[in-house]
Amino acid sequence: MDMRIAGLVADLLMRTCNASSVERQSFTDGSRYMIRFSDNNNMEVHLVDRGGERLFAEFWISTYATPIMILEYMYSNTEPSSVCREICALIRIISDSITRQRAEKAAVKQNNQPK
């Protein structure tokens, strides 16, 4: 596949995965799309298109200075819709896990308060 698919995947994520904004950066041999999601976990997915052969999906949350996960897709066998479905599913899993951890920490904190 000679065309770059990062923009197509970013567009699909905006339409189908509760994304709130997207920002694009261009560089000499590719581009980066930073897609932010509207939940309260401050999640972002960065789609990095390098040289028209590979697409990287980096998963970021605000509490870490580096991505928590990076997936690599080769263009020769990548469909934008399947990449979008996979990213949406992973966002839901990560977001649910973060929400559950916050609830557990709040419950522990409340139980440890003096009475």
C-alpha positions as CSV (number, residue, x, y, z in Angstrom):
1,M,0.0,0.0,0.0
2,D,1.8,3.2,-1.1
3,M,-0.5,5.8,0.5
4,R,0.0,6.7,4.1
5,I,-2.8,5.5,6.3
6,A,-2.1,7.5,9.5
7,G,-4.6,10.2,8.5
8,L,-7.3,7.7,7.6
9,V,-6.9,5.9,11.0
10,A,-6.9,9.3,12.8
11,D,-10.2,10.2,10.9
12,L,-11.8,6.9,11.8
13,L,-10.8,7.3,15.5
14,M,-12.3,10.7,15.6
15,R,-15.6,9.3,14.2
16,T,-15.9,6.1,16.0
17,C,-13.9,6.1,19.2
18,N,-15.0,9.1,21.3
19,A,-11.9,11.1,20.4
20,S,-12.2,14.8,21.3
21,S,-9.4,16.4,19.2
22,V,-6.6,15.7,16.8
23,E,-3.4,17.5,16.0
24,R,-1.1,16.8,13.1
25,Q,2.6,17.4,12.9
26,S,4.6,16.9,9.6
27,F,8.2,16.0,9.3
28,T,10.5,15.2,6.4
29,D,9.7,11.5,6.1
30,G,6.3,11.2,7.7
31,S,3.8,12.7,10.1
32,R,2.4,12.3,13.6
33,Y,-1.3,12.6,14.6
34,M,-2.0,13.1,18.3
35,I,-5.5,12.0,19.0
36,R,-6.9,13.0,22.5
37,F,-9.9,11.2,24.0
38,S,-12.7,12.9,26.0
39,D,-12.7,10.6,29.0
40,N,-11.2,11.8,32.3
41,N,-8.1,9.7,32.0
42,N,-6.3,12.1,29.7
43,M,-5.4,9.4,27.2
44,E,-3.8,10.1,23.8
45,V,-2.8,7.9,20.9
46,H,-0.1,9.2,18.6
47,L,-0.1,7.7,15.1
48,V,3.4,8.0,13.7
49,D,3.8,7.4,9.9
50,R,7.5,6.8,9.0
51,G,8.5,6.7,5.4
52,G,5.3,5.2,4.0
53,E,6.2,1.7,5.1
54,R,5.2,1.5,8.8
55,L,2.7,3.0,11.2
56,F,3.3,3.2,14.9
57,A,0.5,3.6,17.4
58,E,1.8,5.0,20.7
59,F,-0.5,5.0,23.8
60,W,0.1,7.8,26.2
61,I,-1.5,8.8,29.6
62,S,-0.7,12.0,31.4
63,T,1.0,10.4,34.4
64,Y,3.9,8.9,32.3
65,A,6.6,10.7,30.3
66,T,6.9,7.9,27.8
67,P,4.3,5.8,26.0
68,I,2.8,2.9,28.0
69,M,2.6,0.8,24.8
70,I,3.7,1.0,21.2
71,L,2.3,-1.1,18.4
72,E,3.9,-1.3,14.9
73,Y,1.9,-2.0,11.7
74,M,3.4,-2.8,8.4
75,Y,1.6,-1.2,5.5
76,S,1.7,-4.3,3.3
77,N,-1.0,-6.0,5.5
78,T,-2.7,-3.1,7.3
79,E,-6.3,-2.0,6.9
80,P,-7.2,1.3,8.5
81,S,-10.6,0.0,9.8
82,S,-8.9,-3.0,11.6
83,V,-6.2,-0.7,13.1
84,C,-9.0,1.6,14.3
85,R,-11.0,-1.2,15.9
86,E,-7.9,-2.6,17.6
87,I,-6.9,0.9,19.0
88,C,-10.5,1.6,20.2
89,A,-10.6,-1.8,22.0
90,L,-7.2,-1.1,23.7
91,I,-8.3,2.4,24.7
92,R,-11.4,1.0,26.4
93,I,-9.3,-1.6,28.2
94,I,-6.7,0.9,29.4
95,S,-9.3,3.5,30.4
96,D,-11.4,0.9,32.3
97,S,-8.3,-0.3,34.1
98,I,-7.2,3.2,35.1
99,T,-10.8,4.0,36.3
100,R,-10.9,0.8,38.4
101,Q,-7.4,1.5,39.9
102,R,-8.5,5.0,40.9
103,A,-11.7,3.7,42.5
104,E,-9.7,1.0,44.5
105,K,-7.2,3.6,45.7
106,A,-10.1,5.9,46.8
107,A,-11.8,3.1,48.7
108,V,-8.5,2.2,50.5
109,K,-7.9,5.8,51.3
110,Q,-11.4,6.2,52.7
111,N,-11.1,3.0,54.8
112,N,-7.8,4.2,56.3
113,Q,-9.2,7.5,57.5
114,P,-9.4,7.9,61.3
115,K,-12.9,7.6,62.6
